[in-house]
Amino acid sequence: MKRKLEISELIFKILSYLFLTIFALSCLYPFVYAISAAISGRAAVEYSEVVLFPKDVQFEAFKVMFSDNLFWNSYANTLYLTFFGTIWALGVSLLGAYALSKKRLLFRKGFNFFLVFTMWFSAGIVPQYLNYLSTQRVFNAVGIKDDKWLVIIAMGMAAMNIILLRNAFEGVPSEIEEAAVVDGATEFQILSKVYIPMCKSTIATVALFFGISRWNGYFWARQMISNPNERPLQVFIRLKLEEFTDPEQMAGWNKIYASDSIIYALIVCSVIPILVIYPFIQKYFAKGVNMGGVKE
Amino acid sequence: MKKSIASDYLIYDESRGVYTEDPEQAVRDDVEKHQWLGVLHTIMRDWRLYLMLVPMILVFLFWRYFPMYELLGCFKVTDDVKPVAEQFYKGFSNFKTLLSGNTSISTDFWRAMRNTFLLSFYGLCFGFPMPIIIALFFNEIRSNIARSVYQVLTYLPKFMSTVVMTTLVTMLVKQGSLTTNMGILSQLFVKLGLITSEVGNAGLLNSPSFFRAIYQISGIWEGAGYDSIVFFAAIIAISPTSYEAAQIDGAGKLAQMKYVVLPSILSTIVIMLISRIGSLLNVGYEKVLLLYNKDTYITADVVSTFAQRYGIQGSLKGIASAAEMMNNVVGMLLVISANTIARKASDVSLY
């Protein structure tokens, strides 16, 4: 039996569609505008003639960007940081979470508290800065001159992600582990052959969290990496923005594209890789939020 | 080895050939009886497990707990010349400087405290209900394809980094006259009469009275769609029979909202609300740092950016640490009390 829609339901439905359409378009619009502004001619951008579609199309801004070695360098650095940073953080988290998920671990509560306390209380950025400076000295002394490795090893660990993994491991039935023990598997084999395959989707989610936070990392990379050739993309974008919104530096601008177009081109370049992999990773992201509930 | 129902809780203790309920109890017994060999045996039996813990412990010790030691610099007068460890304790002088209220640094600190609280409080008032409303709206859309399109589009901004987001915001509201260079959003606001053209000309981000609005709106724009996932999951878990029962009783849409939907997602709302209150003083300093400037310190400067300016750019590390110490201790008290309330109210512990 098909029920007739009541008036209140109808109004609510219309309201939903209206609101969501406006919100979704407002989420999409800045990206479209960024693309249009990046490829429009100078006069069109400066005299605000670009609203949605590009005008007097030029690709000079992109060409200039692509011929900039520092741009490619920063891109490569970001990929490097994301790749090795994710592997390092995930590896440490997997081992720690596996040990924490075992009830036979002594002082388990103590280790858990050791982790969780860092979520309650953080030292703040000035003490962290001093700490990273001394770490940098130690790293330089042992021969790690590349500040990228300081960022990879010292930063980006998250207690929350370890707890997500621990909860997933705790959900694996102990019978399966016992079967593996009977077959003579060692601890490391149990982790790699039983637990990791069984918690694949949680691990993917956590890896994604680590990866995204590495890709987006800005503040500490800017503080700690002084060599311009080692800067990641986010720092590069910010420095360009600071340079290009400074009226004194922009006074003698005489290119065929507007100075804004460079910034928009940079935004487009940094967002496109994420948009490309977005459809593949979206489901893991949605999943991660639902796992947020944490138990002691 | 015969398995009992309670096997999840019983642990086979090899060293004594019995099942015990609590491995630590066994160790405590051994300690009492001074049988240290038994303790050692229990640890050696699982040495691989403890080995696995080592990297994690080291990482957290070096880069989470050592900074807490450095935080003790707030009780010292520190400068760039000597490392914190080599300086002497000066008691609470840094705290006195911050709290006394006579110096400019103290005025700045109180301003930063106030801004920190206000930014999070407004976030709680405006940012928190938004995902719930969006989740309710998502629920109205019956067509799966249409809903996925809306979802994909509204999650999109979440995937941008803070830097890209703030760069976009800066460009969209940048200064200029209506005909040249003004950001496209500023133009729209001027035309709608939301802001005067003088404010638009000077740039929205240079005007202190608009900073909080920009911060909140960009936050909602960035996160509301993505944050709605958890509420939407709670809504679709409601059984259709509940709605049918309500309809048979003659409930209209509003009544269904009130008596079916809200009670069902209330626990989710409470949990999210409490976790939000717990992180009330954790303002995203990166975003503030990227959006504020000299002209907007009045409304934008938060404790972390205050500490960054005085302690990292400047050399008043002791004072900056003292400011962060106060902020973080209050923050921790908030987290712990929020967690206690959560445990009491809903049997769900956040941490």
Interface residues (C-beta under 8 A of the other chain):
Chain A: R3 E6 S8 E9 I11 F12 K13 L15 S16 Y17 F19 L20 T21 F23 A24 L25 S26 C27 L28 P30 F31 Y33 A34 E46 Y47 S48 V50 V51 G91 V92 S93 L95 G96 Y98 A99 L100 K102 K103 R104 L105 L106 F107 F111 F114 L115 V116 T118 M119 W120 F121 S122 A123 G124 I125 V126 P127 Q128 Y129 L130 N131 Y132 S134 T135 I153 A154 M155 M157 A159 I162 I163 S174 T186 E187 F188 L191 I212 W215 N216 Y218 F219 Q223 Q234 V235 I237 R238 L241 T245 D260 I263 Y264 L266 I267 S270 V271 I274 L275 Y278 P279 Q282 F285 A286 V289 N290 G292 G293 V294 K295 E296
Chain B: S7 D8 Y9 I11 P23 E24 V27 T42 I43 D46 R48 L49 Y50 M52 L53 P55 M56 I57 V59 F60 F62 W63 R64 Y65 F66 P67 M68 Y69 E70 L71 G73 P83 V84 I133 I134 L136 F137 F138 E140 I141 V149 Y150 V152 L153 T154 Y155 L156 P157 F159 M160 S161 T162 V163 V164 T167 L168 T170 M171 L172 K174 L178 T179 T180 N181 M182 I184 Q187 W221 A224 G225 Y226 D227 I229 V230 A233 Q247 G252 K253 L254 I271 Y285 E286 L289 L290 S304 A307 Q308 G311 I312 K317 A320 S321 E324 M325 N327 N328 V329 G331 M332 V335 I336 V348 S349 L350 Y351
